[in-house]
Amino acid sequence: MFATLLQSTLLLAAALSTASAICVLPSTEPLSNNITTGFAIQVQNTSYPIINNRLMNLWQAGGGDRHLYLFPAGDQTSNLTLQNGIITRLPIRAVINGEYTATDNTTKIFMTERGDPRAFFDVIYGCNQTDGSVQKELSFSGRGTLPGGHICVRLASGDRYEFRYSPPGNTATARLCMKVTLAIMESEP
């Protein structure tokens, strides 16, 4: 029995090392922060299966704003673009403002026409956490003129998960906001 357990452990270790070796990033050259063809955003965090591999949707709010929620809440979208690092679906753009919550020290990220502080992203190559394939990702770079922090999702009302901004060095833990990778799911031409 010990030999079978040892053999299973060695096979699992070999499989895991092979899976991590699959993903070889193609370049260290910076990618353009402009994507003119439509795309969707897939959230990845294998530590939290309830949110892993779900798509970001837009929820109609008052005054033309759109709030960002995980599927199935909201409307599916695959026609986002990136303009100078800002997620865009004209005439609205991703911003970080309003609905600050002290318990987790986070602020809502949503889409609007207003001049709120923009959410800026860099396009990078990364590795899909589920299958190890190479993918393009949106790496959060800052809120308006303030650099750093990350994007997370947390349970809102009911079973809906909303997108939030967590500032650099955030240590508040009274409410769970799960840090996520934002994978770019490009639409077929």
C-alpha positions as CSV (number, residue, x, y, z in Angstrom):
1,M,0.0,0.0,0.0
2,F,2.8,2.4,0.8
3,A,4.4,1.7,-2.6
4,T,1.1,2.5,-4.3
5,L,0.7,5.7,-2.3
6,L,4.3,6.7,-3.1
7,Q,3.9,5.9,-6.8
8,S,0.6,8.0,-6.9
9,T,2.4,10.9,-5.1
10,L,5.3,10.8,-7.6
11,L,2.9,10.7,-10.6
12,L,1.0,13.7,-9.2
13,A,4.2,15.6,-8.7
14,A,5.3,14.8,-12.2
15,A,2.0,15.9,-13.7
16,L,2.1,19.2,-11.8
17,S,5.6,20.0,-12.9
18,T,4.7,19.2,-16.5
19,A,1.6,21.4,-16.3
20,S,3.6,24.3,-15.0
21,A,6.3,23.8,-17.7
22,I,3.6,24.0,-20.4
23,C,3.2,27.8,-20.0
24,V,6.2,29.6,-21.5
25,L,5.5,33.2,-22.0
26,P,6.2,34.3,-25.6
27,S,7.8,37.7,-24.9
28,T,9.0,40.2,-22.4
29,E,8.3,43.0,-24.8
30,P,5.5,45.3,-23.5
31,L,2.2,44.8,-25.2
32,S,0.0,47.6,-26.5
33,N,-2.5,49.0,-24.0
34,N,-5.0,49.5,-26.9
35,I,-7.2,46.7,-28.0
36,T,-9.6,47.8,-30.7
37,T,-11.4,44.5,-31.3
38,G,-14.1,43.4,-28.9
39,F,-13.3,41.2,-26.0
40,A,-14.8,39.8,-22.8
41,I,-13.1,39.4,-19.4
42,Q,-12.8,36.1,-17.6
43,V,-12.0,36.1,-13.9
44,Q,-9.5,33.5,-12.7
45,N,-8.6,32.4,-9.1
46,T,-8.4,28.7,-8.7
47,S,-8.3,29.1,-4.9
48,Y,-12.0,30.1,-5.1
49,P,-13.9,27.7,-7.4
50,I,-17.1,29.6,-7.0
51,I,-15.7,32.6,-9.0
52,N,-13.0,30.9,-11.1
53,N,-13.5,31.1,-14.9
54,R,-16.7,33.2,-14.7
55,L,-17.2,36.1,-17.1
56,M,-17.5,39.8,-16.1
57,N,-21.0,41.1,-16.9
58,L,-22.4,44.7,-17.0
59,W,-25.4,45.5,-14.8
60,Q,-27.6,48.5,-15.9
61,A,-27.6,51.1,-13.1
62,G,-29.2,54.5,-12.9
63,G,-28.1,57.3,-15.2
64,G,-26.4,55.2,-17.8
65,D,-23.8,53.7,-15.4
66,R,-23.0,50.0,-15.6
67,H,-21.9,48.0,-12.6
68,L,-19.5,45.1,-13.0
69,Y,-20.7,41.7,-11.7
70,L,-19.8,38.1,-12.3
71,F,-22.0,35.9,-14.6
72,P,-24.9,35.2,-14.3
73,A,-25.8,38.6,-12.9
74,G,-26.0,41.4,-15.5
75,D,-25.7,41.3,-19.2
76,Q,-23.1,39.3,-21.0
77,T,-20.6,41.4,-23.0
78,S,-17.9,40.6,-25.5
79,N,-17.6,44.0,-27.0
80,L,-15.2,45.7,-24.6
81,T,-12.2,47.6,-25.9
82,L,-9.1,49.0,-24.2
83,Q,-8.2,52.6,-24.9
84,N,-4.9,53.8,-23.5
85,G,-5.2,51.2,-20.7
86,I,-8.9,52.0,-19.9
87,I,-11.6,49.3,-20.3
88,T,-14.1,51.0,-22.6
89,R,-17.5,50.3,-24.1
90,L,-18.3,53.7,-25.6
91,P,-19.5,56.0,-24.3
92,I,-18.7,54.5,-20.9
93,R,-15.3,53.7,-19.3
94,A,-14.1,51.8,-16.2
95,V,-13.7,54.0,-13.1
96,I,-13.1,53.5,-9.4
97,N,-15.2,55.7,-7.2
98,G,-18.1,55.8,-4.8
99,E,-19.4,53.0,-2.5
100,Y,-16.3,52.8,-0.4
101,T,-16.5,50.1,2.3
102,A,-14.3,50.4,5.4
103,T,-14.7,46.8,6.5
104,D,-12.5,45.6,3.6
105,N,-11.1,49.0,2.6
106,T,-12.3,48.6,-1.0
107,T,-14.1,50.9,-3.5
108,K,-16.5,49.9,-6.3
109,I,-15.2,49.7,-9.9
110,F,-17.9,50.4,-12.5
111,M,-18.4,51.9,-16.0
112,T,-19.7,55.5,-16.5
113,E,-19.4,58.6,-18.8
114,R,-18.6,60.7,-15.8
115,G,-15.0,62.0,-15.1
116,D,-14.4,59.8,-12.0
117,P,-10.8,58.4,-11.5
118,R,-10.2,56.0,-14.3
119,A,-9.1,52.4,-13.7
120,F,-5.8,51.8,-15.7
121,F,-4.6,48.4,-16.9
122,D,-1.5,47.1,-18.7
123,V,-1.8,44.2,-21.1
124,I,0.6,41.3,-20.2
125,Y,1.1,37.7,-21.0
126,G,0.2,35.3,-18.2
127,C,-0.6,31.6,-17.6
128,N,-4.1,30.3,-17.4
129,Q,-4.5,29.0,-13.8
130,T,-6.6,26.1,-14.9
131,D,-4.9,24.6,-17.9
132,G,-1.5,26.3,-18.0
133,S,-2.0,27.8,-21.5
134,V,-0.6,31.3,-22.4
135,Q,-3.1,34.1,-22.3
136,K,-3.3,37.8,-22.4
137,E,-4.3,39.5,-19.1
138,L,-5.2,42.9,-17.8
139,S,-2.8,43.8,-15.1
140,F,-4.2,46.6,-12.9
141,S,-1.8,49.5,-12.8
142,G,-3.6,52.3,-10.9
143,R,-6.6,54.4,-10.0
144,G,-6.4,57.7,-11.8
145,T,-3.0,59.1,-10.8
146,L,-2.5,56.7,-7.9
147,P,-0.4,53.6,-8.8
148,G,-0.8,50.1,-7.4
149,G,-3.5,48.0,-5.7
150,H,-5.5,45.2,-7.3
151,I,-8.9,44.2,-8.4
152,C,-11.0,41.8,-6.4
153,V,-14.5,40.4,-6.3
154,R,-16.7,40.0,-3.3
155,L,-20.2,38.8,-2.5
156,A,-22.7,41.6,-2.8
157,S,-26.4,41.0,-2.3
158,G,-27.9,37.6,-2.8
159,D,-25.5,35.4,-4.8
160,R,-24.1,38.3,-6.9
161,Y,-20.4,39.0,-6.9
162,E,-19.2,42.6,-7.6
163,F,-15.9,44.0,-8.7
164,R,-13.9,46.1,-6.3
165,Y,-10.6,48.0,-6.1
166,S,-8.2,47.2,-3.1
167,P,-5.5,49.8,-2.5
168,P,-1.8,49.0,-2.0
169,G,-1.0,47.5,1.4
170,N,-4.6,46.8,2.2
171,T,-4.7,44.8,5.4
172,A,-8.5,45.0,6.2
173,T,-9.9,41.5,6.4
174,A,-13.4,41.9,8.0
175,R,-15.0,41.1,4.6
176,L,-13.5,38.7,2.0
177,C,-12.6,40.3,-1.4
178,M,-11.0,37.7,-3.6
179,K,-8.0,39.0,-5.7
180,V,-8.5,38.0,-9.3
181,T,-6.7,37.6,-12.6
182,L,-8.5,39.3,-15.5
183,A,-8.0,37.2,-18.6
184,I,-8.8,38.7,-22.0
185,M,-11.2,36.6,-24.0
186,E,-10.8,38.0,-27.5
187,S,-13.8,37.7,-29.9
188,E,-13.4,35.8,-33.1
189,P,-13.0,38.1,-36.1
